[in-house]
């Protein structure tokens, strides 16, 4: 999938308007940059800090934005970012 970045939580790696390519089939490891879509429709781009059976912990590259913890049951899908156009 190709997605356009909106916001600055991942600055300096990704800026508002950058296009990223995500691969839903690629394996995901701690430290990967990922896109997460929740069951309520929220889409967020973060770095995967930790993933357990119960929660997904995400962190922003921009220190002005807080880290996130999302219940695994509320995640519709998660995909690794494999490319970015800047």
C-alpha positions as CSV (number, residue, x, y, z in Angstrom):
1,X,0.0,0.0,0.0
2,X,1.1,3.6,-0.6
3,X,0.1,6.1,2.1
4,X,0.7,9.8,2.5
5,X,2.1,11.0,5.9
6,X,0.0,13.6,7.7
7,X,1.5,15.2,10.8
8,X,5.0,15.4,12.3
9,X,5.2,12.6,15.0
10,X,7.8,10.8,12.9
11,X,10.0,13.8,12.1
12,X,12.8,13.9,11.0
13,X,12.4,10.5,9.2
14,X,9.0,11.2,7.7
15,X,7.6,14.7,7.1
16,X,4.1,15.8,6.4
17,X,3.3,14.9,2.7
18,X,5.9,12.2,2.3
19,X,4.7,9.0,0.7
20,X,5.4,5.6,2.3
21,X,5.0,2.1,1.0
22,X,3.9,-0.5,3.5
23,X,4.0,-4.3,3.2
24,X,1.3,-6.1,5.2
25,X,2.9,-9.5,4.5
26,X,6.4,-8.6,5.7
27,X,7.5,-9.9,9.1
28,X,7.6,-7.2,11.8
29,X,10.3,-6.9,14.5
30,X,11.1,-4.5,17.3
31,X,12.5,-1.3,16.0
32,X,10.7,-1.5,12.6
33,X,8.7,1.5,11.5
34,X,5.1,0.5,11.1
35,X,1.6,1.7,10.3
36,X,-1.1,0.5,12.6
37,X,-4.9,0.8,11.9
38,X,-7.2,0.4,14.9
39,X,-10.7,-1.1,14.7
40,X,-12.1,2.4,15.3
41,X,-10.4,3.6,12.1
42,X,-7.4,5.5,13.5
43,X,-4.2,5.1,11.4
44,X,-0.9,5.9,13.0
45,X,2.8,5.7,11.9
46,X,5.3,4.9,14.7
47,X,8.3,2.7,15.5
48,X,7.5,-0.6,17.1
49,X,8.9,-0.6,20.6
50,X,7.4,-3.9,21.8
51,X,4.7,-6.4,20.8
52,X,3.0,-8.9,23.1
53,X,-0.2,-11.0,22.8
54,X,-2.0,-8.2,24.7
55,X,-0.5,-4.9,23.7
56,X,1.5,-3.1,21.0
57,X,3.9,-0.4,22.2
58,X,4.8,2.3,19.8
59,X,7.1,5.2,19.9
60,X,7.4,8.4,18.0
61,X,10.7,9.6,16.6
62,X,9.7,13.2,17.4
63,X,10.2,13.7,21.2
64,X,7.3,16.2,21.2
65,X,4.9,13.3,20.7
66,X,4.1,10.7,23.3
67,X,4.6,7.0,23.0
68,X,1.4,4.9,22.4
69,X,0.2,1.6,23.9
70,X,-2.6,0.0,22.0
71,X,-4.5,-3.1,23.1
72,X,-3.8,-5.9,20.6
73,X,-7.5,-6.7,20.4
74,X,-8.2,-3.2,19.1
75,X,-5.7,-3.5,16.2
76,X,-7.3,-4.1,12.8
77,X,-3.9,-4.5,11.0
78,X,-0.2,-3.6,11.3
79,X,2.2,-3.3,8.4
80,X,5.9,-2.6,8.1
81,X,7.1,0.4,6.2
82,X,9.4,-0.8,3.4
83,X,10.0,2.5,1.5
84,X,9.6,6.2,1.7
85,X,9.6,9.0,-0.9
86,X,11.0,12.2,0.5
